[in-house]
Amino acid sequence: MRQILVIRYGGFGDMILSMGAFRTIRAHHAVDRIAALTTSRFADLLRHSGYFDEVLLDERLRPWQIGGWLALARVLRGKHFDRIYDLQRNERTTILYRVISFARHLEWSGVIPGCSHYVRDDPDDRRHIAERLAEQLAVAGIPETKPADLGWLTGGIGHFDLPPSYALLVPGGAPHRPEKRAPAAAFAGLGRHLMGQGIAPVLLGTDSERDQIDAIAGACPGAIDLSDRTSFGEIAELARHATGAVGNDTGAMHLAAAVGCPSLVLFSAASDPSRVRPLGRRVHVVETDTLRTLSIPALIAAWEELRADR
C-alpha cells in the first residue's frame, strides 16, 4: 500500500472545482492510503467526502512563523509519502516540495520544474482549472478524469420551512474582493420580480456579508434570510430543490451548479469565467467589466433566459 498526499487550499469554489480530481485520485489509488492537506475550514468537508483516509491541516503560516513551518515539515516528512498531487500549484507548495523531497526520492505531480510528473503552468493559459487539473492527472498516469459527484453531500432542510417554489440569491463573496459583488439593489429588484412569479427569494451568505443581505431584505420584503444558518450540506440540499440560483462568483454558487441547480453567475473583470466558472448542467454567465453598474432589468432578463433554457 502506497502513501499518497493531495494538497488543496483555496476558497470554497476552488474546493468544489477540485472534486472531480479528488474522486479520480481516489479511484486510481483504491488500495492506497490517501491523505489531504488543507485548511481547517474544509477539513470536515473532505473527511465526509470519502475520498481521503486522513486530513492534515496547514493553516497557511506566514513566512516568518518558522516554528510552525518546521512542525508541518516534520509531520509531512514523517508520513513518508510515496506520491504527492499538488493541486494548489503555487509558491507555498514549492516550499513544501523542497522540504518534503530533501534527500529522498518522491513522486510529485505539479508545476515545479524538476519534479517527477511536471506539467507546465502557463499564466496565459485560459483553459478552465478543471481541464488543467485533468491534464496534470494525465501526466501523472491517470488518463481519464471522472466528473464531480456530490451525492454524498447532503443535509436536512425541513427545519427552514420554505415554500414549495423558491430561488437562491447569493449576493456575497470574499470580503477582500468587493469588485466581485453585484449591488444589493440589483438583487433586491430580482427578488421582487421572483415574488411576482410566485417564487420566494432565499438569501444565502455569511455574517461578513451582513450589510449586503440586510439591504436586500429591506428593499425586498418577503425575502427569506438564511444567511449564516446553513452548512455545506444544507446549501447542497437547498440547491437541489431550488428553481434556480443567482449570485456572484463565490463558493455557494459553485456548489449550487455542481449539484444540478440552474445557476446564473455574475462575473466582473476581476475574475475570468473561462478559467473558473462554476460547472453544472445549466450554468449561465453574466460577464461585465464592472458589476457596480449591473441594472435590475439586465439581471431580470438574464434570469428569464436561464429559466427558458430547459
N, C-alpha and C positions, 0 to 999 in steps of 0.2 A: 504494500500500500504506500503510495506516494503522498507527500505533504504538499498541498497547494495553497497559495495565498492569492486573493483577489483584492486589489486596492481600489477603493472608490469613495470619494468625499463629495464635494459639490453641494448643490442645493437639492431640494426635493424633486424638481423637474429632472435634474441630471440623474437622480437615482431611478426614476421611473423609466427614463430613456435607456438605462442600462439593464433593465430587467430581462430583455431578450438575451443579452450577453451572459448574464448570471445563469439563466436557465440552460443555455448552451454549454457553458463550462461545467455545470453540474452533470449534465447528460454525458459529456465526454469523459469526465472523471468519476464515473458512477461508483467505482470501487475504491476511490481515493478519499483522503480526508481533506476537506476544503475549509479554509478559514477566510473570513473577510476582515479587512482593515478599514474602518470607517469612523465617523464621529458618533458621540453618544446619542445625538438626535435620531439617528437611523438604526441604532443597534437593535431595538425590539422589532422593527420592520424586517430587517434582514434575518433575524433569528426565526421569525414567524414564517418567512418565505419557504423554508425547507431546502434552500439551495446551499446552505452552509452548515457545517458541523460545529463551528465556533465563530464568534465575533470578537475581534480585538479592537480596542479603542485607540485612536490617535486624536487628541484634542487640538491638533494643528498648532503646536507650540511656536512661539516666536523664536527667531534665530538665536537670541541671547539667552534663552532658557536652556542652558547647557545640561543641567541635571536631568530635565525631562527628556531631552533628546537621547542622553546616554541610557536612561532607563528603558525607553522604547527600543533602542538598538539592541540592548541585552535581551529583551523579550523576543524580538523578531529573530535574532541570531540563534537564540536558544530553541526555537521551534524547528530549526534545520529544514527549512522549506526546500523542496526539490525544484519547484517551478512557481514563478510569480507572474500573474497577469496584472500589469499596471494599466488600469482603465482610467486613471486620473491624468496621467501623461503631462506632468508639469515639473517645475523646478524642485518642488518639495520631494517628489518621488525620485528625482535624480539623486538627491542626497541619500535617500533610503537605499537606493541601488548601490551606491558606493559603500555604505556601511554594511549592508547585509552580505554583499558579494565579496567583501575583502578577504583575500587569502583562501577562498573556497570556490568550487565550481557551482554555478547556479544558473538555471534556465530562467531567463527574464523576457517576457513578452511586453514590448513597449517601444517608445520612441527615442530611447537613449542610444546614440551611436556606440557600437561595440557590443551591445547586449546580444544574447544568443538568437532571439527572434525579433529582429529590428524591423520596424515599419516607419517610413518617413512621415514626419508630421509637418505638412506644408501649411504655413499660416494663411496662404491664399486659397486653400482648398475649401470650396463652398459646398461640398457634399454634406449630407446630414450626418450627425455624430453616430447614429445607428449604423450607417453604411461604413463609416470609418472604423468603428469597432468591429464590424463584420470582417473587414479587410485585415485588421490586426489578428483576429482569431484564425483566419485562413492562413496567414503566415506562420502561426503557431501550430498548424496542423489540424485545424478544425474547419473544414471547407464549407460547411453549411450552418448558418446561424438560425436558431429557432426564433419565432416571434414571441413577444412577451405574452405571458398568460397570467393574469392577476386573479384567477378564480379563487385562489386561496385567501385573498384579502377581502374580508367581509366584516360586517358589523351590524348590530341591531339598530333600526331607525324608528321603530314603532313609538318610542317614547317622545319623539318630536311631534307626533300628532299632526302630520302635514295633510293638506287636502290632496285629492287624487291627482290633480294636474298642477305641476309646479316646474319652474326652471331655476337653475342655479346661476347666481350672479357672483363673480369673483373679482372684486374691484381693487384688490391689494397687489402686493408684490414686495420685493426686497426693500426695506426701509431706506437703504443707501442708493436705491435706483429709482427715484421719483419720476424720472423721464419715461419709465416703462408703465406708468399708470395713466389710464384714461380718466377724464374728470368725473367727479361724482355726479354732476348734473346730467351727463350722458347716460350713466347707469340708471339714475332716477327716472329719466324720461323713458328709457326702455322698460323699466319696471312698471310704469303707469300704462304703457302700451300692452304689456303682458296681462295686466289685470283686466284690461278691456277685452282681452281674448279669453278670459276665464282661467288664466294661468297665474298662479301665485309666485311672485319673485322671492327667492330664498337667498339670503346673503351669507356667504362664507368668507372667512378670513380669520385673522389673529388680532390680539389686542393692540399690536403695533399699527394696525390699520383702523383704529377706532374712529378717528376724525372722519375718514372717508366713509366708513359704514354709517356713522351717525348722520352724516349729511345726506346720504341716500335715503335712509329710513325717514328722515324728517321731510324730505321732498316727495316721498312715495309712501304715504300712509297705507298700511296693509302689507308692506314688505315684511317678511319673516326673518328675523335676525338670529342666525345660528353661529355667529362669529365667536371664535374661541370656545366652542362647545363640541367640536367634532374631532374624532380620531381619524387616522388614515383609513381605517376600515370603514368607518361610518361615512366618510366622504365618498369612498368607492361605492357603497351601497346606495347612498343618495343619488349618485350619478347614474347608476344602473336603472333607476326608476324615474329619472327626470325627463321632461320633454326635451330639454336641451340645457346647455351651459354656455355662458358668455363671460369672458374675463380676459385679463391681461396675461402676458407671458409669465406665468407663475405656476408653482408646483401643482396646485389643486386642479388647474386646467389640464395639465399633463395626465394626471390620474383620471379625470373625467373622460378624456378622449380615449385613454388606454382601455377602459372598461366598456367602451362602445357607446358612450353618450354623445349625441350630436353636439359638436362643440364649435363655437365661434371665438377665435383667439385674436387679440388685438396686439399688433406689433408696431413699435416706433422704430426709428433708425438706430436705436440703442442696441437692438439685437436682430439677428438675421434669421428669418423663418426657414430659409433653405437649409440652415445648419441645425436649428434647434426647435423647429415647430413640433408641437405635440403630434403623436402618431395614433391613429384610430381609423375606424371605418368611415366616419363622417366628420371631417375636420375642415372648416373654412377659416381663412385668414383675412383680416383687415390689416393692410400694411400702409403706413403713412410716416412721413418724416417726423412729425410730432403728434402725439396723442392729445396734447392740450387743446387742440382745435377740433377734435372729433365732435361732430354735431349729433344731436339727437336723431334727426331724420336719417343721417347716414348710418347710424348704428341700427336703427329700426329696419332700414332697407336690407342691411346685411343679415339681420336676424330672419327676415322673411325669405331671403334667398336660401339660408340654411334649412328653414322649415320646408321649402319647396323641393329640396334635394332629397328625395326619398330613395 
